[in-house]
Amino acid sequence: MVAVNENGSVESEPATLKVLRPATILRHTESQNLKLGAEAKFAVAAVGRGNLTYQWTFNGSPIPLETAHSLVLPNIQGANTGLYAVRVSDSIGAAFIQPVQLNALVRPTFIVQPQSRVLIAGDSLELRVEVDGLKPLAYRWRKGAAPISAAQRTPF
């Protein structure tokens, strides 16, 4: 820098500007749809200043002891379905990935089956079920082998 007035000028010593960037994630992980019992693996590649630290989360909560650049879930089950993310930190700041979805592909199962009924001709019938499985679930009702729409009325 040069300072100037009516009596002359003076030049400063050179100064160095160093721009420090916080941790940066170079390679993100992706969502996965896997069969029960499969192994899920999430991994990121990051750069930063000093030692990088990692913290994986499941549905927004830290996963204890999961502090490496990758997360491996062996033998996934339905309870593993959810959102996974990682926070990468260095001596300056932190970077986050957008949460990714892991879906454990679970075949739907009936919790409550439809109940048999005896009706008088002309009565209405309402059948209910409870089903567990990977959401969203779709339902298809049938009378015998023929499909029935929700709005269709069939005499019994």
Rosetta constraint file for C-alpha pairs under 8 A:
AtomPair CA 1 CA 11 HARMONIC 5.70 0.50
AtomPair CA 1 CA 12 HARMONIC 5.34 0.50
AtomPair CA 1 CA 13 HARMONIC 7.75 0.50
AtomPair CA 1 CA 14 HARMONIC 7.71 0.50
AtomPair CA 2 CA 9 HARMONIC 6.70 0.50
AtomPair CA 2 CA 10 HARMONIC 5.65 0.50
AtomPair CA 2 CA 11 HARMONIC 4.35 0.50
AtomPair CA 2 CA 12 HARMONIC 6.32 0.50
AtomPair CA 3 CA 9 HARMONIC 5.45 0.50
AtomPair CA 3 CA 10 HARMONIC 5.37 0.50
AtomPair CA 3 CA 11 HARMONIC 6.41 0.50
AtomPair CA 4 CA 8 HARMONIC 5.87 0.50
AtomPair CA 4 CA 9 HARMONIC 4.24 0.50
AtomPair CA 4 CA 10 HARMONIC 6.64 0.50
AtomPair CA 5 CA 9 HARMONIC 6.32 0.50
AtomPair CA 20 CA 49 HARMONIC 7.88 0.50
AtomPair CA 20 CA 92 HARMONIC 7.55 0.50
AtomPair CA 21 CA 48 HARMONIC 7.10 0.50
AtomPair CA 21 CA 49 HARMONIC 7.53 0.50
AtomPair CA 21 CA 92 HARMONIC 7.09 0.50
AtomPair CA 22 CA 48 HARMONIC 5.92 0.50
AtomPair CA 22 CA 49 HARMONIC 6.93 0.50
AtomPair CA 22 CA 89 HARMONIC 7.61 0.50
AtomPair CA 22 CA 90 HARMONIC 6.49 0.50
AtomPair CA 22 CA 91 HARMONIC 7.51 0.50
AtomPair CA 22 CA 92 HARMONIC 4.95 0.50
AtomPair CA 22 CA 93 HARMONIC 4.68 0.50
AtomPair CA 22 CA 94 HARMONIC 6.16 0.50
AtomPair CA 22 CA 95 HARMONIC 7.47 0.50
AtomPair CA 23 CA 46 HARMONIC 6.82 0.50
AtomPair CA 23 CA 47 HARMONIC 5.66 0.50
AtomPair CA 23 CA 48 HARMONIC 4.11 0.50
AtomPair CA 23 CA 49 HARMONIC 6.85 0.50
AtomPair CA 23 CA 52 HARMONIC 7.52 0.50
AtomPair CA 23 CA 88 HARMONIC 6.51 0.50
AtomPair CA 23 CA 89 HARMONIC 5.78 0.50
AtomPair CA 23 CA 90 HARMONIC 5.57 0.50
AtomPair CA 23 CA 92 HARMONIC 7.34 0.50
AtomPair CA 23 CA 93 HARMONIC 6.23 0.50
AtomPair CA 23 CA 94 HARMONIC 5.56 0.50
AtomPair CA 23 CA 95 HARMONIC 5.76 0.50
AtomPair CA 24 CA 46 HARMONIC 5.50 0.50
AtomPair CA 24 CA 47 HARMONIC 5.43 0.50
AtomPair CA 24 CA 48 HARMONIC 6.17 0.50
AtomPair CA 24 CA 88 HARMONIC 7.82 0.50
AtomPair CA 24 CA 94 HARMONIC 7.81 0.50
AtomPair CA 24 CA 95 HARMONIC 5.93 0.50
AtomPair CA 25 CA 44 HARMONIC 6.92 0.50
AtomPair CA 25 CA 45 HARMONIC 5.92 0.50
AtomPair CA 25 CA 46 HARMONIC 4.17 0.50
AtomPair CA 25 CA 47 HARMONIC 6.54 0.50
AtomPair CA 25 CA 88 HARMONIC 7.58 0.50
AtomPair CA 25 CA 95 HARMONIC 6.67 0.50
AtomPair CA 25 CA 96 HARMONIC 7.68 0.50
AtomPair CA 25 CA 97 HARMONIC 7.63 0.50
AtomPair CA 26 CA 44 HARMONIC 7.43 0.50
AtomPair CA 26 CA 45 HARMONIC 5.42 0.50
AtomPair CA 26 CA 46 HARMONIC 5.19 0.50
AtomPair CA 26 CA 47 HARMONIC 7.22 0.50
AtomPair CA 27 CA 44 HARMONIC 5.33 0.50
AtomPair CA 27 CA 45 HARMONIC 4.91 0.50
AtomPair CA 27 CA 46 HARMONIC 6.95 0.50
AtomPair CA 28 CA 43 HARMONIC 7.15 0.50
AtomPair CA 28 CA 44 HARMONIC 5.10 0.50
AtomPair CA 28 CA 45 HARMONIC 7.03 0.50
AtomPair CA 28 CA 97 HARMONIC 6.77 0.50
AtomPair CA 29 CA 42 HARMONIC 5.67 0.50
AtomPair CA 29 CA 43 HARMONIC 5.54 0.50
AtomPair CA 29 CA 44 HARMONIC 5.82 0.50
AtomPair CA 29 CA 100 HARMONIC 7.45 0.50
AtomPair CA 30 CA 42 HARMONIC 7.31 0.50
AtomPair CA 30 CA 100 HARMONIC 5.98 0.50
AtomPair CA 30 CA 101 HARMONIC 7.82 0.50
AtomPair CA 31 CA 100 HARMONIC 4.75 0.50
AtomPair CA 31 CA 101 HARMONIC 4.65 0.50
AtomPair CA 31 CA 102 HARMONIC 5.70 0.50
AtomPair CA 32 CA 40 HARMONIC 7.62 0.50
AtomPair CA 32 CA 100 HARMONIC 7.96 0.50
AtomPair CA 32 CA 101 HARMONIC 6.35 0.50
AtomPair CA 32 CA 102 HARMONIC 4.94 0.50
AtomPair CA 32 CA 103 HARMONIC 6.29 0.50
AtomPair CA 33 CA 102 HARMONIC 5.98 0.50
AtomPair CA 33 CA 103 HARMONIC 4.72 0.50
AtomPair CA 33 CA 104 HARMONIC 6.17 0.50
AtomPair CA 33 CA 105 HARMONIC 6.52 0.50
AtomPair CA 34 CA 38 HARMONIC 6.27 0.50
AtomPair CA 34 CA 39 HARMONIC 7.95 0.50
AtomPair CA 34 CA 40 HARMONIC 7.47 0.50
AtomPair CA 34 CA 102 HARMONIC 7.67 0.50
AtomPair CA 34 CA 103 HARMONIC 6.28 0.50
AtomPair CA 34 CA 104 HARMONIC 5.28 0.50
AtomPair CA 34 CA 105 HARMONIC 5.72 0.50
AtomPair CA 35 CA 76 HARMONIC 7.84 0.50
AtomPair CA 35 CA 104 HARMONIC 5.72 0.50
AtomPair CA 35 CA 105 HARMONIC 4.88 0.50
AtomPair CA 35 CA 106 HARMONIC 7.17 0.50
AtomPair CA 36 CA 75 HARMONIC 6.83 0.50
AtomPair CA 36 CA 76 HARMONIC 5.58 0.50
AtomPair CA 36 CA 77 HARMONIC 5.37 0.50
AtomPair CA 36 CA 78 HARMONIC 7.35 0.50
AtomPair CA 36 CA 104 HARMONIC 5.80 0.50
AtomPair CA 36 CA 105 HARMONIC 6.18 0.50
AtomPair CA 36 CA 106 HARMONIC 6.68 0.50
AtomPair CA 37 CA 74 HARMONIC 7.21 0.50
AtomPair CA 37 CA 75 HARMONIC 3.86 0.50
AtomPair CA 37 CA 76 HARMONIC 4.97 0.50
AtomPair CA 37 CA 77 HARMONIC 6.44 0.50
AtomPair CA 38 CA 74 HARMONIC 6.54 0.50
AtomPair CA 38 CA 75 HARMONIC 5.10 0.50
AtomPair CA 38 CA 76 HARMONIC 5.74 0.50
AtomPair CA 39 CA 72 HARMONIC 7.04 0.50
AtomPair CA 39 CA 73 HARMONIC 5.61 0.50
AtomPair CA 39 CA 74 HARMONIC 4.33 0.50
AtomPair CA 39 CA 75 HARMONIC 5.48 0.50
AtomPair CA 39 CA 76 HARMONIC 6.24 0.50
AtomPair CA 40 CA 72 HARMONIC 5.76 0.50
AtomPair CA 40 CA 73 HARMONIC 5.02 0.50
AtomPair CA 40 CA 74 HARMONIC 6.40 0.50
AtomPair CA 40 CA 76 HARMONIC 7.05 0.50
AtomPair CA 41 CA 70 HARMONIC 7.02 0.50
AtomPair CA 41 CA 71 HARMONIC 5.68 0.50
AtomPair CA 41 CA 72 HARMONIC 4.49 0.50
AtomPair CA 41 CA 73 HARMONIC 6.33 0.50
AtomPair CA 42 CA 70 HARMONIC 5.50 0.50
AtomPair CA 42 CA 71 HARMONIC 5.11 0.50
AtomPair CA 42 CA 72 HARMONIC 6.50 0.50
AtomPair CA 43 CA 69 HARMONIC 5.83 0.50
AtomPair CA 43 CA 70 HARMONIC 4.05 0.50
AtomPair CA 43 CA 71 HARMONIC 6.30 0.50
AtomPair CA 44 CA 69 HARMONIC 5.79 0.50
AtomPair CA 44 CA 70 HARMONIC 6.46 0.50
AtomPair CA 45 CA 69 HARMONIC 6.99 0.50
AtomPair CA 46 CA 88 HARMONIC 7.54 0.50
AtomPair CA 47 CA 52 HARMONIC 7.60 0.50
AtomPair CA 48 CA 52 HARMONIC 6.60 0.50
AtomPair CA 48 CA 89 HARMONIC 7.90 0.50
AtomPair CA 48 CA 90 HARMONIC 5.87 0.50
AtomPair CA 49 CA 90 HARMONIC 5.76 0.50
AtomPair CA 49 CA 91 HARMONIC 6.09 0.50
AtomPair CA 49 CA 92 HARMONIC 7.06 0.50
AtomPair CA 50 CA 90 HARMONIC 6.14 0.50
AtomPair CA 50 CA 91 HARMONIC 6.12 0.50
AtomPair CA 51 CA 90 HARMONIC 5.92 0.50
AtomPair CA 51 CA 91 HARMONIC 7.30 0.50
AtomPair CA 52 CA 88 HARMONIC 6.59 0.50
AtomPair CA 52 CA 89 HARMONIC 5.57 0.50
AtomPair CA 52 CA 90 HARMONIC 4.81 0.50
AtomPair CA 52 CA 91 HARMONIC 7.93 0.50
AtomPair CA 53 CA 67 HARMONIC 6.80 0.50
AtomPair CA 53 CA 68 HARMONIC 7.40 0.50
AtomPair CA 53 CA 88 HARMONIC 5.66 0.50
AtomPair CA 53 CA 89 HARMONIC 5.18 0.50
AtomPair CA 53 CA 90 HARMONIC 6.45 0.50
AtomPair CA 54 CA 66 HARMONIC 7.76 0.50
AtomPair CA 54 CA 67 HARMONIC 4.66 0.50
AtomPair CA 54 CA 68 HARMONIC 5.58 0.50
AtomPair CA 54 CA 69 HARMONIC 6.23 0.50
AtomPair CA 54 CA 86 HARMONIC 6.55 0.50
AtomPair CA 54 CA 87 HARMONIC 5.61 0.50
AtomPair CA 54 CA 88 HARMONIC 4.69 0.50
AtomPair CA 54 CA 89 HARMONIC 6.52 0.50
AtomPair CA 55 CA 62 HARMONIC 6.72 0.50
AtomPair CA 55 CA 63 HARMONIC 7.44 0.50
AtomPair CA 55 CA 66 HARMONIC 6.13 0.50
AtomPair CA 55 CA 67 HARMONIC 4.76 0.50
AtomPair CA 55 CA 68 HARMONIC 7.32 0.50
AtomPair CA 55 CA 86 HARMONIC 5.41 0.50
AtomPair CA 55 CA 87 HARMONIC 5.23 0.50
AtomPair CA 55 CA 88 HARMONIC 6.79 0.50
AtomPair CA 56 CA 62 HARMONIC 5.94 0.50
AtomPair CA 56 CA 63 HARMONIC 5.80 0.50
AtomPair CA 56 CA 66 HARMONIC 5.74 0.50
AtomPair CA 56 CA 67 HARMONIC 6.45 0.50
AtomPair CA 56 CA 71 HARMONIC 7.37 0.50
AtomPair CA 56 CA 84 HARMONIC 7.07 0.50
AtomPair CA 56 CA 85 HARMONIC 5.67 0.50
AtomPair CA 56 CA 86 HARMONIC 4.23 0.50
AtomPair CA 56 CA 87 HARMONIC 6.52 0.50
AtomPair CA 57 CA 61 HARMONIC 5.06 0.50
AtomPair CA 57 CA 62 HARMONIC 4.20 0.50
AtomPair CA 57 CA 63 HARMONIC 5.18 0.50
AtomPair CA 57 CA 84 HARMONIC 5.57 0.50
AtomPair CA 57 CA 85 HARMONIC 5.26 0.50
AtomPair CA 57 CA 86 HARMONIC 6.02 0.50
AtomPair CA 58 CA 62 HARMONIC 6.41 0.50
AtomPair CA 58 CA 63 HARMONIC 6.35 0.50
AtomPair CA 58 CA 82 HARMONIC 6.84 0.50
AtomPair CA 58 CA 83 HARMONIC 5.68 0.50
AtomPair CA 58 CA 84 HARMONIC 4.77 0.50
AtomPair CA 58 CA 85 HARMONIC 6.83 0.50
AtomPair CA 59 CA 82 HARMONIC 6.04 0.50
AtomPair CA 59 CA 83 HARMONIC 4.88 0.50
AtomPair CA 59 CA 84 HARMONIC 6.29 0.50
AtomPair CA 60 CA 83 HARMONIC 7.55 0.50
AtomPair CA 60 CA 84 HARMONIC 7.65 0.50
AtomPair CA 60 CA 85 HARMONIC 7.71 0.50
AtomPair CA 66 CA 71 HARMONIC 6.75 0.50
AtomPair CA 76 CA 80 HARMONIC 6.03 0.50
AtomPair CA 76 CA 104 HARMONIC 6.65 0.50
AtomPair CA 77 CA 81 HARMONIC 7.53 0.50
AtomPair CA 77 CA 104 HARMONIC 6.02 0.50
AtomPair CA 78 CA 103 HARMONIC 7.78 0.50
AtomPair CA 78 CA 104 HARMONIC 5.28 0.50
AtomPair CA 78 CA 105 HARMONIC 7.47 0.50
AtomPair CA 78 CA 106 HARMONIC 6.50 0.50
AtomPair CA 78 CA 134 HARMONIC 7.83 0.50
AtomPair CA 80 CA 102 HARMONIC 7.21 0.50
AtomPair CA 80 CA 103 HARMONIC 7.52 0.50
AtomPair CA 80 CA 104 HARMONIC 6.73 0.50
AtomPair CA 81 CA 101 HARMONIC 7.44 0.50
AtomPair CA 81 CA 102 HARMONIC 5.22 0.50
AtomPair CA 81 CA 103 HARMONIC 4.71 0.50
AtomPair CA 81 CA 104 HARMONIC 5.46 0.50
AtomPair CA 82 CA 101 HARMONIC 5.65 0.50
AtomPair CA 82 CA 102 HARMONIC 5.49 0.50
AtomPair CA 82 CA 103 HARMONIC 6.71 0.50
AtomPair CA 83 CA 99 HARMONIC 5.61 0.50
AtomPair CA 83 CA 100 HARMONIC 5.40 0.50
AtomPair CA 83 CA 101 HARMONIC 4.64 0.50
AtomPair CA 83 CA 102 HARMONIC 6.36 0.50
AtomPair CA 84 CA 99 HARMONIC 5.21 0.50
AtomPair CA 84 CA 100 HARMONIC 5.30 0.50
AtomPair CA 84 CA 101 HARMONIC 6.34 0.50
AtomPair CA 84 CA 102 HARMONIC 7.30 0.50
AtomPair CA 85 CA 96 HARMONIC 7.39 0.50
AtomPair CA 85 CA 97 HARMONIC 5.92 0.50
AtomPair CA 85 CA 98 HARMONIC 6.48 0.50
AtomPair CA 85 CA 99 HARMONIC 4.53 0.50
AtomPair CA 85 CA 100 HARMONIC 6.41 0.50
AtomPair CA 86 CA 96 HARMONIC 5.99 0.50
AtomPair CA 86 CA 97 HARMONIC 6.03 0.50
AtomPair CA 86 CA 99 HARMONIC 7.88 0.50
AtomPair CA 87 CA 94 HARMONIC 6.63 0.50
AtomPair CA 87 CA 95 HARMONIC 5.84 0.50
AtomPair CA 87 CA 96 HARMONIC 4.68 0.50
AtomPair CA 87 CA 97 HARMONIC 6.99 0.50
AtomPair CA 88 CA 94 HARMONIC 5.45 0.50
AtomPair CA 88 CA 95 HARMONIC 5.22 0.50
AtomPair CA 88 CA 96 HARMONIC 6.30 0.50
AtomPair CA 89 CA 93 HARMONIC 5.66 0.50
AtomPair CA 89 CA 94 HARMONIC 4.10 0.50
AtomPair CA 89 CA 95 HARMONIC 6.40 0.50
AtomPair CA 90 CA 94 HARMONIC 6.39 0.50
AtomPair CA 103 CA 134 HARMONIC 7.49 0.50
AtomPair CA 104 CA 134 HARMONIC 7.42 0.50
AtomPair CA 105 CA 134 HARMONIC 6.50 0.50
AtomPair CA 106 CA 133 HARMONIC 5.56 0.50
AtomPair CA 106 CA 134 HARMONIC 5.81 0.50
AtomPair CA 107 CA 133 HARMONIC 6.03 0.50
AtomPair CA 107 CA 134 HARMONIC 7.48 0.50
AtomPair CA 108 CA 131 HARMONIC 6.50 0.50
AtomPair CA 108 CA 132 HARMONIC 5.56 0.50
AtomPair CA 108 CA 133 HARMONIC 4.30 0.50
AtomPair CA 108 CA 134 HARMONIC 7.06 0.50
AtomPair CA 109 CA 131 HARMONIC 5.60 0.50
AtomPair CA 109 CA 132 HARMONIC 5.37 0.50
AtomPair CA 109 CA 133 HARMONIC 6.42 0.50
AtomPair CA 110 CA 129 HARMONIC 7.30 0.50
AtomPair CA 110 CA 130 HARMONIC 5.98 0.50
AtomPair CA 110 CA 131 HARMONIC 4.48 0.50
AtomPair CA 110 CA 132 HARMONIC 6.37 0.50
AtomPair CA 111 CA 129 HARMONIC 7.53 0.50
AtomPair CA 111 CA 130 HARMONIC 5.19 0.50
AtomPair CA 111 CA 131 HARMONIC 5.32 0.50
AtomPair CA 111 CA 132 HARMONIC 6.58 0.50
AtomPair CA 112 CA 128 HARMONIC 7.96 0.50
AtomPair CA 112 CA 129 HARMONIC 5.18 0.50
AtomPair CA 112 CA 130 HARMONIC 4.79 0.50
AtomPair CA 112 CA 131 HARMONIC 6.92 0.50
AtomPair CA 113 CA 128 HARMONIC 7.60 0.50
AtomPair CA 113 CA 129 HARMONIC 5.37 0.50
AtomPair CA 113 CA 130 HARMONIC 7.01 0.50
AtomPair CA 114 CA 127 HARMONIC 5.82 0.50
AtomPair CA 114 CA 128 HARMONIC 5.63 0.50
AtomPair CA 114 CA 129 HARMONIC 5.44 0.50
AtomPair CA 115 CA 127 HARMONIC 7.06 0.50
AtomPair CA 115 CA 128 HARMONIC 7.85 0.50
AtomPair CA 119 CA 123 HARMONIC 6.24 0.50
AtomPair CA 119 CA 125 HARMONIC 7.98 0.50
AtomPair CA 121 CA 155 HARMONIC 7.64 0.50
AtomPair CA 121 CA 156 HARMONIC 6.65 0.50
AtomPair CA 122 CA 155 HARMONIC 7.17 0.50
AtomPair CA 122 CA 156 HARMONIC 7.81 0.50
AtomPair CA 133 CA 137 HARMONIC 7.36 0.50
AtomPair CA 140 CA 147 HARMONIC 7.04 0.50
AtomPair CA 140 CA 148 HARMONIC 7.53 0.50
AtomPair CA 140 CA 149 HARMONIC 7.85 0.50
AtomPair CA 141 CA 147 HARMONIC 5.89 0.50
AtomPair CA 141 CA 148 HARMONIC 5.46 0.50
AtomPair CA 141 CA 149 HARMONIC 7.06 0.50
AtomPair CA 141 CA 150 HARMONIC 7.96 0.50
AtomPair CA 142 CA 146 HARMONIC 5.35 0.50
AtomPair CA 142 CA 147 HARMONIC 4.20 0.50
AtomPair CA 142 CA 148 HARMONIC 5.16 0.50
AtomPair CA 143 CA 147 HARMONIC 6.37 0.50
AtomPair CA 143 CA 148 HARMONIC 6.60 0.50
AtomPair CA 148 CA 152 HARMONIC 6.30 0.50
